[in-house]
Amino acid sequence: MVQWPPRPPAVVRQVEDVVAFLRTLRRAAIAMTAHRPDRRTLLRCAALPCLAALPCLAALPCLARAAPLAAAPKDLQAAVRRFAGGAPVREGKVTIDVAPLVENGNTVPIAVSVESPMTATEHVSAIAVFNEKNPERNVVVFHFTPRSGRAAVATRIRLAASQKLVAIARLSDGSHWSAGVDVVVTLAGCLEGS
Amino acid sequence: MARTLIHAPKTAARGEVIEIRTLIAHPMETGYRAGPEGRLLPRDILRRFTCRYDGEVVFAADLHPAVAANPYLAFRTVATATGTLTFTWEGDNGFVQTESQAITVT
């Protein structure tokens, strides 16, 4: 289904909102100082909305889709720590392939992979997937051996709400790597009755 | 016995990385859902999937309630020798099912 005119991306919409807000403020300020406002009042009127806009602009980068682990809620971080056994988890190496906008949360196709030669000395031993808002943090844990050939799997999961997904890979050298992604779900899975 | 679908190549070259896709008919009842009478339905999920190649584990997965009904898993393994691929699903209420498929490696 194609919507026309197309909805601009969220960032653009937010910028437009901020601009519209600035215009109203300025108009109100000018109306207040109706008859021949002196230079200082005008400057003040211009400065005020600029200050008001600052926090809005600062919030903009949060809209980016990549979701760092550090921004994850406490219980999600705790689940990741349990899997990593307290070892440090670095960002990178892991690729999560999932649609950014999911229509049906009951079956969400997801693929996770890690680039690795998969030799006896250097391979991926496990990949765990965690979520933010389902009743349980764990989703699935995959176990590999050098005979797996490639650390790449695909499955289908349930998502109860729009949320963050995190995948953690454990390598044979004991290091842990992570990737996070935000998914928007229109029809929630799990929670509604049969 | 639950119905299963297994897609694995019948033949492969030695050392080739082959893709295996498996699907099993199972409700994966989460234990968080209410039934028609409003009571929570007891959990009934598959807990573990294992793929063995001539008896050696080449891939395994721990499943949790967040895995969708009729669990689908696509993974890879190295075709090392002519032999048998064995797939085992284990779950709540003593559920165990094993399927196998032969593979010829040239």
Interface residues (C-beta under 8 A of the other chain):
Chain A: N106 T107 V108 A111 N131 N134 P135 E136 N138 V139 V140 V141 F142 H143 F144 T145 R147 S148 G149 R150 A152 V153 A154 T155 R156 I157 R158 L159 G189 C190 L191 E192 G193 S194
Chain B: V17 I18 T30 Y32 R33 A34 G35 P36 L41 Y53 E56 V57 V58 F59 A60 A61 D62 L63 H64 P65 A66 V67 A68 A69 P71 Y72 L73 A74 F75 R76 T77 V78 T80
